[in-house]
Amino acid sequence: MKELYIVRHGEAEHLLNGLGGGWVETPLTDLGRIQSRQAGIRLRELIRDNKFDIYSSDLSRAYETASIIGEILGRQPVVSPLIRGLSLGVAGAMQKEEADLVKNPITLPLFDWIPYQGAESLEMMQERVNCFMEELYKEDGDGIKILVLHGNSGVSVLYWWLDIGREILTKLTKPSFQLDPCSLTHVVKDKVGKPGIVKINDTSHIRKDRSPNRG
């Protein structure tokens, strides 16, 4: 695997109504569907006649995005729960003010902190994303891979790609990268296998994006 596109899902309803999201199922908004089509058209221009595969988180907002993109590209997405975003447990269906009332005390390192009942830590998400990426890496062939997922699991893919491990991640107080709805992040490996980033959080194909930067 020498080339990868990371696509965050389009604008979803929880981004507008103030819910945490996490593993709670929320559909795309009309704007989110427009963003998804715009991302698909741009990917078609970038991929051209190259061999590719498309993968998606199994949560509805990611799968809907991937399906719209896949229809444009002529390819059905392969679904995996391993690239879901961070589980927020009981807080996923709560407003921020409600969630703050049930938040667990902060423990260090933040990478290991489980913020809510039934939630997972950033480390737990990173481990399952790593498992997905390791299996993907073992697949035969050098075709382009497209991953349609979530903001925080997309960042976890970048950490895996750049070989940023626990020693560094336990020192972070917040994610090092921002991924906006239907942004495209393009990463490659050079001739000697050194990983690099071509573009990150590219939204130049999105003509109208009023989404807030949440989950």
Secondary structure, DSSP 8 states (H G I E B T S, - for coil): --EEEEEE---BHHHHHTB--TTS---B-HHHHHHHHHHHHHHHHHHTTS-EEEEEESSHHHHHHHHHHHHHHT---EEEGGG-----GGGGGSBHHHHHHT-----SSGGG---STT---HHHHHHHHHHHHHHHHHSSS--EEEEEE-HHHHHHHHHHHTT--HHHHTT-SS-S----TT-EEEEEE-TT--EEEEEEEE-TT-S-----S--
